[in-house]
Amino acid sequence: MMNKQSLVVGLLLERLADSKVGILVKGINGIQPDEIAAELSSQRKTHIYMAAVGYGISTDVEKSEYTLTPSIEKAVLWRSVPSMQVISLYL
């Protein structure tokens, strides 16, 4: 049986293939956005941009494989750049 984290990664991988400007995920608790971003980046072999609102992230996290922010404003800005793969998580 898959855990919630794995299910979210699988669903996001599926949706990213068809996404033009990004993905919005709302109301999923008990997940770790940084781990999800790292896994998505690894599987897609690309840099992932993720906004995670309500998950206890207080500052931007810049890694070589992903960028994670608690700022919805930054996610909106990212969405205006078509080449960016943007995921927004809201608790």
C-alpha positions in Angstrom: 0.0 0.0 0.0 1.3 3.5 -0.9 1.5 6.2 1.7 0.0 9.7 1.2 3.3 11.2 0.3 3.8 8.7 -2.6 0.3 9.1 -3.8 0.7 12.9 -4.0 4.0 12.5 -5.9 2.3 10.1 -8.3 -0.6 12.4 -8.9 1.6 15.4 -9.5 3.8 13.6 -11.9 0.7 12.6 -13.9 -0.7 16.2 -13.9 2.7 17.9 -14.7 2.8 16.1 -18.0 -0.3 18.0 -19.1 0.2 21.2 -17.2 0.7 24.5 -19.1 1.1 27.0 -16.2 1.2 25.0 -13.0 -0.8 22.9 -10.6 -2.8 23.9 -7.5 -3.2 21.3 -4.7 -5.4 22.2 -1.7 -6.2 20.6 1.6 -3.7 17.7 1.9 -2.3 17.5 5.3 0.4 15.2 6.6 2.8 15.7 3.7 6.3 17.2 3.5 6.5 19.6 0.5 10.3 19.6 0.5 10.5 15.9 0.1 7.8 16.0 -2.6 9.7 18.7 -4.5 12.9 16.7 -4.4 11.2 13.6 -5.6 9.4 15.3 -8.4 12.7 17.0 -9.5 14.5 13.7 -9.4 11.9 11.8 -11.5 11.3 14.6 -14.0 15.0 15.6 -14.2 14.1 19.3 -14.0 14.0 22.1 -11.5 10.7 22.3 -9.7 9.2 25.6 -8.3 6.8 25.0 -5.4 4.8 27.3 -3.2 3.6 25.6 0.0 1.2 27.7 2.1 0.2 26.5 5.5 3.0 23.8 5.9 5.2 25.6 8.4 7.8 26.8 5.9 8.9 30.3 7.0 11.5 31.3 4.4 12.4 30.4 0.8 14.4 27.2 0.3 16.7 27.2 -2.8 18.2 23.9 -3.7 19.8 22.8 -6.9 16.8 20.6 -7.7 14.0 22.7 -6.5 12.9 26.1 -5.1 10.3 26.1 -2.3 8.5 29.2 -1.0 5.8 30.0 1.5 4.7 32.9 -0.7 1.7 32.7 -2.9 2.7 36.0 -4.5 6.0 34.3 -5.7 4.0 31.4 -7.2 1.8 33.9 -9.1 5.0 35.5 -10.4 6.5 32.2 -11.4 3.3 31.2 -13.3 3.9 34.1 -15.7 7.1 32.4 -16.9 5.9 29.5 -19.2 9.1 27.5 -18.9 8.7 27.1 -15.1 7.0 24.0 -13.7 5.1 25.5 -10.8 3.2 23.6 -8.0 1.2 25.4 -5.4 0.2 23.5 -2.2 -2.4 25.0 0.2 -3.3 23.4 3.5 
